[in-house]
Amino acid sequence: MENLDQHQAETLAAIAEAATVQAIEAIRVSALGKQGWVSALLKSLGGMTREQRHSEGPKIHAAREAVTAALSERKAALEHAALEARLAAETVDLSLPASETPRGSVHPVSQVMDELAEIFADMGFAVASGPEIEDDWHNFTALNMPETHPARAMHDTFYFPDRDAEGRSMLLRTHTSPVQIRAMLDQGAPLRVIAPGRVYRSDSDATHTPMFHQIEGLVIDKGIHLGHLKWTLETFLKAFFERDDIVLRLRPSYFPFTEPSVEVDVGYTLVGGKRVVGGSGDAPDGGWMEVLGSGMVNRKVIAFGGLDPDEWQGFAFGTGVDRLAMLKYGMDDLRAFFDGDARWLGHYGFGALDVPTLSGGVGVRA
């Protein structure tokens, strides 16, 4: 006990001079550890008389509290100084070129959307948009789809329990075709628009997901015929796949909103066992695959759009943006588009500065 004041003074002085957290820990062990001098004094209380404990006990506890407080205060100061030094060293040079720092990537779907907009803008198309939560009149009725059409069934369409102010059923749109109706009602004719966007259907496997992306095209004018449709699609596909040997095949089909309706197949060749768009599908190493649905706009749909079908004609087409991305960039599983896997995005993604242009190439990779 005779050395209590000396031990305390020496320990407090050592704490004040400690330059590292490790030094603080060593002082704590020498004072408050099992073999430390404060611990030794506390153990000595058991051998003292009652009067000695009342006299010396408060001194020992006061010394322990003083050392403990000094240790905490000095340790906090050292940690704060270390943090400040690290923050000062971790500066970012904002003058560095953007390409020299790690950056995210543009999703292939977003890139293909930009490519499509660039291609169709060159052909005089404007971009139109509409709500993803749609009413059944715009989504089905105005597109000449009867009440008994299978697409209106609950197992194919995501319906909401509530109706709108006019009593119409509300749903997640199953295609971007409602935008055609809204564009005709809002803008009249002549009209030339594309409508890219998200759509929703109750389906999920390697090539289908409950949410995916579509693009619709609509032309309304006078004297429009199937020849205009074929030229538009051929020009679009040549620009998108950046090949001049694109060969199309139009097959008769049926869609409620077009009459006549045609499915559009594109020729492909097998390269290393994989399909590559281009060349005739009738070649020995080739084949045909469907890429688009299209046709002349049904008279009833033109009338629902507020136009006179005896005066105006038009064609429409639609395709999946995700499918186009898969064909062009060699992806084989649609589900990976929505997994958010950084490795997948790093491989298939695009640089933020890779803006698609017809002059520079719509498919230039980072």
C-alpha positions, 0 to 999 in steps of 0.5 A: 500500500505504501507504493499505491500512489507511486504505481498510480502516477507511473501508470497514468504517465505511461498511459498518457505517453502510449502511442499505439493501441497495443501499448495501451493493452500492455499497460492494462494487463500490467495494471488490471490483469490477473498479475497486475498491481491493482489486482494484487492490491485487491487480493490483499484486502482479504488479509487486512483487518476490518479497520484496514479494509475500511481505510485502504479499500476506497483508495484501491478502488479509486486507483482502479477507476482512475486507471480504467478511465485513463485507459478508455480515454487514451484508447478512444483517442488513439483509435480516432487518430488512426481513423482520421489518418486512414481517411486522409490516406484514402483519397480519390483522385477525381481527375482520373479518367473514368475508364481507369476506375471500377464501374458498373455495367449497363444491363443487356436489356437496357442496351438492346432497348437503346439499340432498338430506339436508335434504329427505329428513330432513324426510320422516323419512329417516335417512342411511346409509353403507357402504364404497366397497370392497365385496364382490361378495355385497353389491354384486351377489348380495344384490341379485338380480344373477346371475353372468351379469349384464353389470354384473359383467363386468370391463369395467364393474367395477373389481375388486381382485386379492385376495379377502376372508376368505370368498373373495368378490371385492372391488371398487369399488362400482358403486352405493350399493345395497349400503347397502340390504342392510347397513341391512336386516341391521343395523337390520331393519324398519321402515326409511327411509334414504337412502344418498348416496356415491361409486360407480365404473364403467369409463366416461368421456365428457361425461356419465359419469366413472369416479367419480361420486355417487349417492343411493339411497332405501329404505323398508321397512314393511308395506302399502307400494305404488307410490303411496307411491313416486310421492308420495315422488319427487314431493315430493322433486323439487318441494322440490329444484327448488323448483317446484310444477309438477313433472310425473312420468311412470312408465314400466315398466322392469327392474332385478334388485333391484326388481319391478315396476320403473319409470323416472321421467321429469320434464317440462321446458320449453325456455327459451332453447334450454335444458331447464328442469325444470317443466311438462308434457312433453307441452306444445308447448315441453316434453319428458320426461327420465329422472331416476330409477330405482325400483320395489318391492323384490324379494322376494329382496332383502328375504330377503337383507336378513334380513327376511320378504318375506311380512310386509314390503314396500318401495320403492327409488329411485336417481339420480345426484347429479351429474346432479341438480346439472347439471339444477338449476344449468345445467352441461353437462359432468360432467368439469368437476366433477373438474377443480379449476378455480378459475374454475369453482368460483368460478362454480358454487360456494356460500358456506360459510354457504349451508346449505340449509334448507327454510324458507330455500330449499335452492338459495339461492346465495352 
